[in-house]
Amino acid sequence: MRLGSSLCVRVGPCGWAPPSWLCSRVFIKQLVVSCPQEHYEGLLCPLLGPLFAYMLQRLSQRWQFINQKGILCGEDDEVCEEKQVTQEMLEEQLVRLVTREVMDLISVTCILKKAPEHAASKEDVDEEEMMATDSSQAAQGTPTYPTDELTELGKCLLQHEDIYMTLLTLSFNSLSWRDTGNCHRMASLVCWALLRQVVGGSLLPEAVSWLYSSVLKGLQMHGQHEGCCAALMQLAFNIYDTLRPRYTELRSIMAQIPSLQSDALALYEQKLLNPPPQRLGEKKKKEQFKRLLAGIVGKPLGQQFKKDVHIRNLPSLFKKVKPEGKRDVLESSEDTALTCLFTPPQDHL
């Protein structure tokens, strides 16, 4: 029996879930935390490789179905009301929980913890609370990491190209899934930490294009959330500034962004590829890059189909009558009845 298929049970015609996410939370996660370093190659690498590959396949299928269902429901609500809404909501929630467990396993496996995690259980944290990032936190951007940000197990998995590429694909794929909390976590903590380990190598141009496009899809999906938008903007900025000098394909992707001014893009690239002696500050550089991506950032549902009203200068309905100018009677050269009163009568002889 395959490893991945033995970890899941069917819950419906189109749904699935692990029994109480037993495998990820109780068994595999504890095994990763407790396994001695000398057994990484012989035990964890053969175990995690097929597991992550299987979860990538299944989660991608399930989230593709959920994303398409959301689009169809937006077009025809009556059809969605006829379906079994309760069952669909249950299956979607199960997929969300499984996704967060898998992403948590990736984080524990690869990312070196800098501070102790909160003691509260992840299920007790509401999704809105996870995204309640105020404007001051969003302006600061996502935290940066030192060069030794991977765990020892993460460095071991880095030596296996197939496993590491699966981790990258799974992490960047999750940015465009309809789970805002998961997108924020992966964009701010995991994606760049995994990618920066291989940016100095020989990445295929197709792979670089796909990675950057995945971030832009995440912006289109979750850009209306301030905290998530800040994390994705920072991730896109890191990828573009690091890989653009070597991969011209990134410019072609940028040129497809709606409402992008080609002059602004050319000016930004000129400063990126040929930096002036007096370099711009990091904050100004990020602001310029943010303006380039403004056309692809997702909007709330209430503003997605908003039509801007442009009123030209229409002619006035009522013609204004210009008041006649005041005329000084004394300075006027015309004879008036008033001057005749003060003219002395002439004697008629």
C-alpha positions as CSV (number, residue, x, y, z in Angstrom):
1,M,0.0,0.0,0.0
2,R,1.2,3.5,-0.8
3,L,2.3,5.6,2.1
4,G,0.1,8.6,1.1
5,S,-3.0,6.6,0.4
6,S,-2.8,4.8,3.7
7,L,-2.9,8.2,5.6
8,C,-6.3,9.3,4.4
9,V,-9.9,8.1,4.4
10,R,-12.8,9.1,2.2
11,V,-15.5,11.3,3.7
12,G,-17.7,11.8,0.6
13,P,-17.9,11.6,-3.1
14,C,-15.4,14.5,-3.6
15,G,-13.9,15.0,-0.1
16,W,-11.3,13.3,2.0
17,A,-9.6,13.9,5.4
18,P,-7.1,12.1,7.6
19,P,-8.7,10.6,10.7
20,S,-8.4,13.5,13.2
21,W,-5.3,14.5,11.2
22,L,-3.6,11.8,13.2
23,C,-0.7,11.3,10.8
24,S,0.5,14.9,10.6
25,R,-0.2,16.2,14.1
26,V,0.3,13.2,16.4
27,F,2.7,10.9,14.5
28,I,4.7,12.6,11.8
29,K,5.2,16.0,13.5
30,Q,6.3,14.4,16.7
31,L,8.6,12.1,14.8
32,V,10.2,15.1,13.0
33,V,10.7,16.9,16.3
34,S,12.1,13.9,18.2
35,C,14.1,12.1,15.5
36,P,17.9,12.2,16.2
37,Q,20.0,14.0,13.5
38,E,21.9,10.9,12.5
39,H,18.6,9.2,11.3
40,Y,17.5,12.0,9.0
41,E,18.9,10.4,5.9
42,G,17.8,6.9,6.7
43,L,14.3,7.6,8.2
44,L,12.9,11.0,7.6
45,C,14.0,11.7,4.0
46,P,12.4,8.5,2.6
47,L,9.3,9.2,4.7
48,L,8.8,12.9,4.0
49,G,9.5,12.8,0.3
50,P,6.6,10.6,-0.8
51,L,4.3,12.2,1.8
52,F,4.8,15.8,0.6
53,A,4.5,14.7,-3.0
54,Y,1.2,12.9,-2.3
55,M,-0.2,15.9,-0.3
56,L,0.8,18.3,-3.1
57,Q,-1.2,16.2,-5.6
58,R,-4.3,15.8,-3.4
59,L,-4.4,19.4,-2.0
60,S,-3.9,20.9,-5.4
61,Q,-6.9,18.9,-6.7
62,R,-9.1,19.8,-3.8
63,W,-8.3,23.5,-3.8
64,Q,-8.7,23.7,-7.6
65,F,-12.2,22.3,-7.0
66,I,-12.9,24.8,-4.2
67,N,-11.7,27.8,-6.2
68,Q,-13.7,26.8,-9.2
69,K,-16.8,26.3,-7.0
70,G,-16.4,29.8,-5.6
71,I,-16.3,31.3,-9.1
72,L,-19.4,29.3,-10.1
73,C,-21.3,30.2,-7.0
74,G,-20.6,33.9,-7.7
75,E,-22.1,33.6,-11.1
76,D,-25.2,31.5,-10.3
77,D,-26.3,31.5,-6.7
78,E,-29.5,29.6,-7.4
79,V,-27.6,26.5,-8.5
80,C,-25.5,26.6,-5.4
81,E,-28.5,26.8,-3.1
82,E,-29.8,23.6,-4.6
83,K,-26.7,21.7,-3.7
84,Q,-25.9,20.2,-0.3
85,V,-24.5,23.3,1.2
86,T,-23.8,21.8,4.6
87,Q,-21.8,18.9,3.2
88,E,-19.8,21.2,1.0
89,M,-19.0,23.6,3.9
90,L,-17.9,20.6,6.0
91,E,-15.6,19.3,3.2
92,E,-14.1,22.7,2.6
93,Q,-13.4,23.2,6.3
94,L,-11.7,19.8,6.5
95,V,-9.5,20.7,3.5
96,R,-8.5,23.9,5.3
97,L,-7.6,22.1,8.4
98,V,-5.6,19.5,6.5
99,T,-3.8,22.2,4.6
100,R,-2.8,24.1,7.7
101,E,-1.5,20.9,9.3
102,V,0.6,20.1,6.2
103,M,2.0,23.7,6.1
104,D,2.7,23.6,9.8
105,L,4.6,20.3,9.2
106,I,6.7,22.1,6.5
107,S,7.4,25.0,8.9
108,V,8.5,22.7,11.7
109,T,10.6,20.6,9.3
110,C,12.4,23.4,7.5
111,I,12.2,26.7,9.3
112,L,14.3,27.5,12.3
113,K,12.2,28.9,15.1
114,K,13.4,32.3,16.4
115,A,10.8,32.6,19.3
116,P,8.6,30.2,21.1
117,E,5.2,29.8,19.6
118,H,2.0,30.8,21.3
119,A,0.6,28.2,23.6
120,A,-2.9,28.4,22.1
121,S,-4.0,25.7,19.8
122,K,-4.1,26.5,16.1
123,E,-7.8,25.5,15.8
124,D,-8.7,28.0,18.5
125,V,-7.3,30.9,16.5
126,D,-10.0,32.4,14.3
127,E,-9.0,33.2,10.7
128,E,-10.0,36.9,11.1
129,E,-7.8,37.2,14.2
130,M,-4.9,35.8,12.2
131,M,-5.4,38.5,9.6
132,A,-6.0,41.3,12.1
133,T,-2.8,43.1,11.2
134,D,-2.9,46.8,11.8
135,S,-1.5,49.3,9.4
136,S,1.7,49.9,11.4
137,Q,2.6,46.2,11.3
138,A,1.8,46.0,7.6
139,A,4.0,49.0,6.8
140,Q,7.0,47.3,8.5
141,G,6.8,44.4,6.1
142,T,7.7,40.8,6.8
143,P,10.7,39.9,9.0
144,T,14.0,39.0,7.5
145,Y,16.0,35.9,8.4
146,P,19.8,35.2,8.7
147,T,21.6,32.8,6.5
148,D,21.1,29.9,8.9
149,E,17.4,30.1,8.8
150,L,16.9,26.4,7.9
151,T,16.8,23.7,10.4
152,E,19.3,20.8,10.2
153,L,16.6,18.7,8.7
154,G,15.8,21.4,6.2
155,K,19.4,21.5,5.2
156,C,19.3,17.7,4.8
157,L,16.3,17.9,2.6
158,L,18.0,20.7,0.5
159,Q,20.5,18.0,-0.6
160,H,17.6,16.0,-2.2
161,E,16.5,18.1,-5.2
162,D,13.2,16.3,-5.8
163,I,12.1,16.7,-2.2
164,Y,13.1,20.3,-2.0
165,M,11.4,21.2,-5.3
166,T,8.2,19.5,-3.9
167,L,8.4,21.7,-0.8
168,L,8.8,24.8,-3.0
169,T,5.9,23.9,-5.2
170,L,3.6,23.1,-2.3
171,S,4.5,26.3,-0.5
172,F,4.1,28.6,-3.5
173,N,0.9,26.8,-4.7
174,S,-0.7,27.5,-1.4
175,L,-0.5,31.2,-1.9
176,S,-3.4,31.2,-4.4
177,W,-5.7,28.9,-2.3
178,R,-8.7,30.4,-0.7
179,D,-7.2,30.3,2.8
180,T,-6.1,33.8,3.8
181,G,-4.5,32.8,7.1
182,N,-2.4,30.0,5.5
183,C,-1.4,32.4,2.6
184,H,-0.2,35.0,5.1
185,R,1.9,32.5,7.1
186,M,3.5,30.9,4.1
187,A,4.3,34.2,2.4
188,S,5.8,35.8,5.5
189,L,7.7,32.8,7.0
190,V,8.2,29.9,4.6
191,C,8.3,30.8,0.9
192,W,11.3,33.1,0.8
193,A,13.1,31.1,3.4
194,L,13.0,28.1,1.1
195,L,13.7,30.0,-2.1
196,R,16.6,32.0,-1.0
197,Q,18.6,28.8,-0.4
198,V,18.6,28.0,-4.2
199,V,18.5,31.5,-5.8
200,G,22.3,31.3,-6.4
201,G,21.9,28.0,-8.3
202,S,20.9,27.3,-11.8
203,L,17.1,27.6,-11.7
204,L,15.2,27.0,-14.9
205,P,13.6,30.1,-16.4
206,E,10.2,28.3,-16.5
207,A,10.5,27.6,-12.7
208,V,11.3,31.2,-11.9
209,S,8.4,32.4,-14.0
210,W,6.1,30.0,-12.3
211,L,7.3,31.0,-8.8
212,Y,6.8,34.7,-9.5
213,S,3.4,34.1,-11.2
214,S,2.3,32.2,-8.1
215,V,3.0,35.2,-5.9
216,L,1.0,37.5,-8.3
217,K,-1.9,35.0,-8.2
218,G,-1.8,35.2,-4.4
219,L,-2.0,39.0,-4.6
220,Q,-5.0,38.8,-6.9
221,M,-6.7,36.4,-4.5
222,H,-5.8,37.9,-1.1
223,G,-4.7,41.4,-1.9
224,Q,-7.7,42.9,-0.2
225,H,-6.4,41.8,3.2
226,E,-3.8,44.4,4.4
227,G,-1.5,42.0,6.3
228,C,-1.6,39.4,3.6
229,C,-1.0,42.0,0.9
230,A,2.1,43.3,2.7
231,A,3.6,39.9,3.1
232,L,3.0,39.0,-0.6
233,M,4.4,42.4,-1.7
234,Q,7.5,41.8,0.3
235,L,7.9,38.3,-1.2
236,A,7.4,39.6,-4.8
237,F,9.9,42.4,-4.2
238,N,12.5,40.0,-2.9
239,I,12.1,37.6,-5.9
240,Y,12.1,40.4,-8.5
241,D,15.1,42.3,-7.1
242,T,17.1,39.1,-6.6
243,L,16.3,37.2,-9.8
244,R,15.5,39.9,-12.4
245,P,19.1,40.6,-13.4
246,R,19.5,37.0,-14.4
247,Y,16.0,36.2,-15.8
248,T,14.5,38.5,-18.3
249,E,11.3,36.5,-18.2
250,L,10.2,38.3,-15.1
251,R,9.9,41.6,-17.1
252,S,7.5,39.9,-19.5
253,I,5.3,38.8,-16.6
254,M,5.3,42.4,-15.2
255,A,4.3,43.8,-18.6
256,Q,1.0,41.7,-18.4
257,I,-0.2,43.4,-15.2
258,P,-3.3,45.6,-15.9
259,S,-2.9,49.3,-15.7
260,L,0.9,49.1,-15.6
261,Q,2.7,52.1,-17.1
262,S,5.6,50.9,-19.3
263,D,7.5,54.1,-18.6
264,A,7.4,53.5,-14.8
265,L,8.5,49.9,-15.3
266,A,11.4,50.9,-17.6
267,L,12.5,53.5,-15.0
268,Y,12.4,51.0,-12.2
269,E,14.4,48.4,-14.2
270,Q,17.0,51.0,-15.2
271,K,17.6,51.8,-11.5
272,L,17.6,48.1,-10.7
273,L,20.0,47.0,-13.4
274,N,22.1,50.1,-13.5
275,P,22.0,51.6,-10.0
276,P,22.9,55.2,-9.8
277,P,25.8,56.4,-7.5
278,Q,23.3,57.6,-5.0
279,R,21.1,54.7,-4.5
280,L,17.5,55.0,-3.4
281,G,16.4,54.1,0.1
282,E,14.9,50.7,0.6
283,K,11.5,52.3,1.6
284,K,11.2,54.4,-1.5
285,K,12.2,51.5,-3.7
286,K,9.5,49.3,-2.2
287,E,6.9,52.1,-2.7
288,Q,7.8,52.3,-6.4
289,F,7.5,48.5,-6.7
290,K,4.2,48.5,-4.9
291,R,2.8,51.1,-7.4
292,L,3.8,48.8,-10.3
293,L,1.8,45.9,-8.8
294,A,-1.2,48.0,-7.9
295,G,-3.2,46.8,-10.9
296,I,-3.2,43.2,-9.8
297,V,-4.0,43.6,-6.1
298,G,-7.3,42.0,-5.4
299,K,-10.2,44.1,-4.2
300,P,-13.1,43.4,-1.8
301,L,-16.2,41.9,-3.4
302,G,-18.1,45.1,-2.9
303,Q,-15.6,47.0,-5.1
304,Q,-14.7,44.4,-7.7
305,F,-17.4,45.5,-10.2
306,K,-17.5,49.2,-9.2
307,K,-17.6,51.5,-12.2
308,D,-15.9,54.8,-11.9
309,V,-18.1,57.7,-12.9
310,H,-16.5,60.4,-15.0
311,I,-18.6,63.6,-15.4
312,R,-17.3,66.1,-18.0
313,N,-17.9,69.8,-17.8
314,L,-21.4,70.0,-19.1
315,P,-23.0,73.3,-20.2
316,S,-25.1,75.0,-17.6
317,L,-28.9,74.6,-17.9
318,F,-29.6,78.3,-17.1
319,K,-27.8,81.0,-18.8
320,K,-26.4,83.5,-16.4
321,V,-27.4,87.1,-17.2
322,K,-24.6,89.5,-16.8
323,P,-25.6,92.5,-14.7
324,E,-25.2,95.9,-16.5
325,G,-22.3,97.9,-15.4
326,K,-22.9,100.9,-13.2
327,R,-22.8,104.2,-15.1
328,D,-21.9,107.5,-13.5
329,V,-24.5,110.0,-14.4
330,L,-22.3,113.0,-13.9
331,E,-19.5,111.7,-16.1
332,S,-21.9,110.6,-18.9
333,S,-21.8,112.7,-22.0
334,E,-25.4,112.0,-22.9
335,D,-28.1,114.4,-22.0
336,T,-30.6,113.2,-19.5
337,A,-33.7,114.5,-18.0
338,L,-31.9,115.2,-14.8
339,T,-29.5,117.7,-16.3
340,C,-32.3,119.5,-18.0
341,L,-33.8,120.4,-14.6
342,F,-30.7,122.4,-13.7
343,T,-30.2,124.1,-17.0
344,P,-31.1,127.8,-16.8
345,P,-33.9,128.9,-19.2
346,Q,-32.8,130.9,-22.2
347,D,-34.5,134.3,-22.8
348,H,-36.4,134.5,-26.0
349,L,-36.2,137.9,-27.5
